[in-house]
Amino acid sequence: MMHAKRIARAAGIALCAAALAGLITPLMLARATAGEPAPAQPAEQIIRVAASDTTSRAITLGVGKSLVIDLPRDIKDVLVADPNVANAIVRSSRRAYIIAIANGATNIFFFDAEGREMAGFNISVARDVAAIIKAIKDVIPDSDVDVESIGDGIILTGSVASQLESQQAYDIASHFVASGESLAGGGGSSSTSSSSGTSSSNSTSNSTSSSTGSGKVVNAIIVRGKDEVMLKVTVAEMDRTIIKQLGINVSGSLGYGTAVVNFNTSNGFPISGAPSNSLTTSFQGVKATLQAMEQAGVVRTLAEPNLTAISGEAAHFLAGGMFPYPVVSCSAGACQPTISFESFGVSLTFTPVVLSEGRISLNMLTEVSELNSQNSVSVGGVTVPGLNVRRADTTVEIPSGGTLAMAGMIEDQTKQDITGLPGLMQLPILGTLFKSRDFLNDRTELVILVTPYVVRAVAQKDLSRPDDGFADPSDPAAVLLGNLNRIYGVGGSAVLPADDYHGKYGFILD
């Protein structure tokens, strides 16, 4: 019975569905016949990029500069990505002004009334280098210097004929950067307008910006055919020393009756120390020791270094030595002594710059130093000697082959000391027995001669060495004759003519 009811219910539902389908189908056919559209099916959504960097034009403007553009259709909308860098001002329906405000980069897009992109610009705002280029061209007309602005700095590229022209271009660019002359800021406002009765509204912010000339200048200029400068230096010094010492030491006893006079004098020589020469005599139990010395010395210092350096580069020379001295180094709370070294001797440092017409700007530092035990210092049981230093530092402009003489560096030092027994040392004649005299006179004169040359390359065959023509002697010649070398002709040389010199020749140092 229940099964029969379920079958009857299912048959009723099927009959109702068939009736409803019969009613809908004629209705749709009737709408189609009447021209009414069928219900729209949902369409697939498509995302399209209307404007981007790929469709934009790259433009570089200097700060405070502007650009005027004309568009093919009426302007409806303007998009400025960063108004603080650059701004767009619309003055008519098809003309717009782009004004650079500050260093940086931004995008500007223009759209028509249908929302289509008419123009897109990638704006790069940097320092205006037109004034720098003009200034460099006026000062160095034959130069090929390019100026490129990057951020708040500039890069100099290209080539010039000399180091002087490279330095001039760098100085000009540095002046503009420091003064900020090409960094004038600007500002403006933007608005939109339309024609043919179409109205729209759009606004961009007004902005002004200013900067200071704090950027850096990178000098990447290549100097065509850099000159090389050879510096021939002669350092000559004469040191004359005179020492005079005289003293009498008396020891012993001299008595008369019950009166006894004891003598015990020992005079010091604080300047040069006690002399090693002495003469002793005695009379009636009194011994007298005469200490006397006279010394005259001459010290000659001569150095002739030759250095070659590229124009604009520094060269250094040292003929001397290095002496050690102790220092204390601490690390992580622990200290331990170490050894450092200090240079002494004849030192030369120079930086040449070749100017026009063979003239050379020369910055030179010359130093002559020697050890001096009188200025020594004892540190931790180690005696460190002092230094006598003569130094000259100057910058001059001199022609190639000209000589600069730095003379007049004269030092005259005199020391004198008299030591004796008060009262008795003032006695005429006899006072000599009770005093000593220590005298020192030190005179030094230093002369430095400097001769720069603009040099060129030389062939190897035109050069010679100090060992040219040197050969070790044979054993019999060394043992029996005491020869240290033997002289022979230079290999590969042409046969000498019959009327030429037939003696020994060559550059031999014994």
C-alpha positions, 0 to 999 in steps of 0.5 A: 500500500505504501509503495503504491503511494510513492509511485503515484507521488513521483508520477505527479511531480513528473507531470507538473515538470512537463507542464511547466516546460511546456509553458516556458518553451512557448514563452521563449519562442514568443520573445525570440519571435518578437525580437526581444534579446535573450538573457545575457550570459556573464562575459569573461573579465579581461585586465588590460594595461592602459599606460606603462613605462614600456609605452612611454618616452624617456626625457631628461630635464635639468632642474628648473627647465621645462618642456612644451608638448602638443597632443593630437586630441583634447586632454581629458585627464593627466596623471603625475606620479610624483609632483615633487619631481616634475609637474604638468600644467595644462593651458589649452585643450591640446597643449601642456607644459612639463616643468622639472622641479627637483632631482629624481624620476617620475612618470606623466601620462595624458588621456583623452575623453575616452580614457585612451592614452595619448602620450606617456613620458618617463621624466628624469630630473638631474643637475643642469650641466649646460652651463658647465659644458659651456664654461669648460669649452670656453676655458679649454677650447680643444678639449673633448670633455663630456659632463653627465649628471647622476643624482646630485653629482656629475661625472666628467668623461672624455679626453684632454691633452694634459694633466693641467687641462684635466685639473682645470675641468675638474675645478670648473665643475667643482665650482658649479657644484659648490655654488649650486648655480645650476640647481635653481628650483622651480614650481608651478600649478597644474589645471585641466581644461576641455573644449566643446562643452565637455567639463572635467576636473583634475588637480595636481599639487604645487611644489617648489624645491631647492638644493645646495651644491653638495654633490660630488664631482667624479673626474674620469677624464683621460689624459692623452699621452701623459708626460713623464718627468724625471727629477734630478736632485743633488743634496749636499751638506757640510757639517763642521764641528770644533771642540776645545776642552781644557781643565786641571784637576788638583789632588793631594795635601800641602802643609806648612807646620801644623797647617795642612791644605788638602786639594781634591778638584775634579772639573766636569765637561758637561757639553762633550764629556771628559777628554781622554787626553791627560797629562799628570805631574806632582810636586811636594805631594800635590798631583796635578792632572791636565786634561786638554783636547782640541778636535775639528771634524768635517762631515760631508753628505752627498746624495744625487737621486734621480726619479721618474714619475708620470705627470700628476703622480707622486714618487718617493726616494729614500737613501738611508736606513731605519732604526728600531724603537720599542712601543707598547700595543694593547689589545683586549686588555693585554699590553705587550711591547713591540718594535717599530722602525723609523726612517732616517737619511736622505728622503725625497717625495715629489709630484710633478704636473706638466703644464703647457709649453713644457713648464712643470708645476712641482710639489717637492718635499726633501728631508735630510736626517741623521742619528744623534746620540745627544738627543737619545732617550732611554725607555725601559732600559732601551736607548733610543737615539734622536734625529737631526732633521733638515726638511724643505717643502715647497711648490714651484713652477719651473721650465724643463731643464731649469734648476731650482736651488734651495740654499741658505739653510745654514745652522751655526750652534755654539756652546761654551761652559766654564766649571771651577771652584768659586772664588779661586777660578776668578784669580788671574793666571792661577785661576786656571788651576781651578777651572775647566773650559768646554767649547763646542761649535757646530756649523751646518750648511745644506744646499738642495739642487732640483732639475726636472726634465720632461723625458721621452722613451729611450732605446735599450741600445742607448743605455749603459750599466755600471757593470758593462765591461766587467769580468772576474780576473783569473786565479793567477791574476788575482793571486799574483798580481792582486787584480780584482777585475779585468777589462775587455771590449764590449761584445758585438761592437764594431772593429775599431779603425786603425787610427782610433784609440788603442788603450783600455776603456770601459766603465769599471769601478774598483 
